[in-house]
């Protein structure tokens, strides 16, 4: 089992969170143009993650949890939390970017900090899932998505 694609895709989500952090720092300094560039870079990295992840899942399947059976239920609960967080964060990210680009700044300023926090949590939980699947425990079989979960 190769961890090249999972490592590649996970690096994109981590880079996305780093770009969000840099963008946040820039808006705190009122540097709007740098803020915009970092946030758009964050969106590009998140999109690249999504493309690689969905492609890998569709073509190769997902990796089953290879750790102890007693830990699997906790892993699956954590994975579900990550999936919900990533879905909410992705939708919030699209809305936040749209409002920023459309110059609806009152809405953008209101949702932006919340979106950033959700995205940081998404990146941290995503990295944790990756570590659990490929580094902490030996990866299980790669199989179709629903078979890997259940």
C-alpha positions in Angstrom: 0.0 0.0 0.0 1.4 3.3 -1.0 1.0 6.4 1.1 2.2 8.8 -1.6 -1.3 10.0 -2.7 -2.6 10.4 0.9 0.6 12.2 1.9 0.2 14.5 -1.1 -3.4 15.3 -0.5 -2.9 15.8 3.2 -0.1 18.2 2.6 -2.5 20.3 0.5 -5.0 20.6 3.4 -2.2 21.5 5.8 -0.9 24.2 3.3 -4.4 25.5 3.0 -4.6 26.0 6.8 -1.2 27.7 6.8 -2.3 30.1 4.1 -5.5 30.9 6.1 -3.2 31.7 9.1 -1.1 34.0 7.0 -4.2 35.6 5.5 -5.6 36.2 9.0 -2.3 37.9 10.0 -2.4 40.1 7.0 -6.0 41.3 7.5 -5.1 42.1 11.2 -2.5 44.5 9.7 -5.1 45.9 7.3 -3.2 44.6 4.3 -6.2 43.7 2.2 -4.4 42.7 -1.0 -2.0 40.3 0.8 -5.0 38.9 2.8 -6.9 38.2 -0.4 -3.9 36.5 -2.0 -3.3 34.2 0.9 -7.0 33.3 1.2 -7.2 32.6 -2.5 -4.1 30.4 -2.2 -5.8 28.6 0.7 -8.8 28.0 -1.5 -6.6 26.6 -4.3 -4.8 24.2 -1.9 -8.2 23.1 -0.4 -9.5 22.5 -4.0 -6.3 20.5 -4.9 -6.9 18.4 -1.8 -10.5 17.8 -2.8 -9.6 16.8 -6.3 -6.8 14.4 -5.3 -8.9 12.9 -2.5 -12.0 12.4 -4.6 -9.9 11.0 -7.5 -8.1 8.6 -5.3 -11.3 7.5 -3.6 -13.1 7.0 -7.0 -10.2 5.2 -8.6 -8.5 3.3 -5.8 -11.0 3.3 -2.9 -10.3 4.3 0.7 -7.9 2.8 3.3 -9.6 0.8 6.0 -8.5 1.5 9.6 -5.8 -0.9 10.5 -5.5 -0.3 14.2 -6.9 -2.4 17.1 -10.6 -3.3 16.9 -11.2 -1.6 20.3 -9.9 1.7 18.9 -11.8 1.5 15.6 -15.1 2.8 17.0 -13.3 5.9 18.4 -11.6 6.4 15.1 -14.9 6.2 13.2 -16.5 8.7 15.5 -13.5 11.0 15.0 -13.6 10.4 11.3 -17.3 11.3 11.2 -16.6 14.5 13.2 -13.9 15.4 10.7 -16.2 14.7 7.7 -18.9 16.9 9.1 -16.4 19.6 10.0 -14.8 19.5 6.5 -18.2 19.7 4.8 -19.4 22.6 6.9 -15.9 24.3 6.6 -16.0 23.9 2.8 -19.4 25.4 2.4 -18.5 28.2 4.8 -15.3 28.8 2.9 -17.2 29.1 -0.4 -19.6 31.6 1.1 -16.9 33.6 2.8 -14.8 33.8 -0.4 -17.9 34.8 -2.4 -18.8 37.6 0.0 -15.3 38.8 0.0 -15.0 38.9 -3.8 -18.5 40.5 -4.1 -17.4 43.2 -1.7 -20.1 42.3 0.8 -17.6 43.1 3.6 -20.0 43.3 6.6 -21.1 39.6 5.9 -17.5 38.6 5.1 -16.1 40.1 8.3 -18.8 38.4 10.4 -18.3 34.9 9.0 -14.6 35.0 8.1 -13.2 34.4 11.6 -15.6 31.6 12.3 -14.8 30.0 8.9 -11.1 30.2 9.7 -11.5 28.5 13.0 -13.6 25.7 11.4 -11.0 25.3 8.7 -8.1 25.1 11.2 -10.0 22.4 13.1 -10.7 20.6 9.7 -7.0 20.6 8.9 -6.0 19.4 12.3 -8.6 16.6 12.3 -7.7 15.7 8.7 -4.0 15.5 9.6 -4.9 13.3 12.6 -6.9 10.9 10.4 -4.0 10.7 8.1 -1.6 10.0 11.0 -3.9 7.3 12.4 -4.3 5.6 9.1 -0.7 5.6 7.8 1.7 6.3 10.7 0.3 5.4 14.1 -1.3 2.2 13.0 -0.5 0.0 9.9 -3.0 0.9 7.2 -5.6 -1.6 6.4 -6.8 -2.7 3.0 -7.7 -0.2 0.3 -11.2 -0.9 -0.7 -14.4 0.9 -1.9 -15.4 3.8 0.5 -18.4 2.2 2.2 -16.5 -1.1 2.7 -13.6 0.8 4.3 -15.9 2.5 6.7 -18.1 -0.5 7.6 
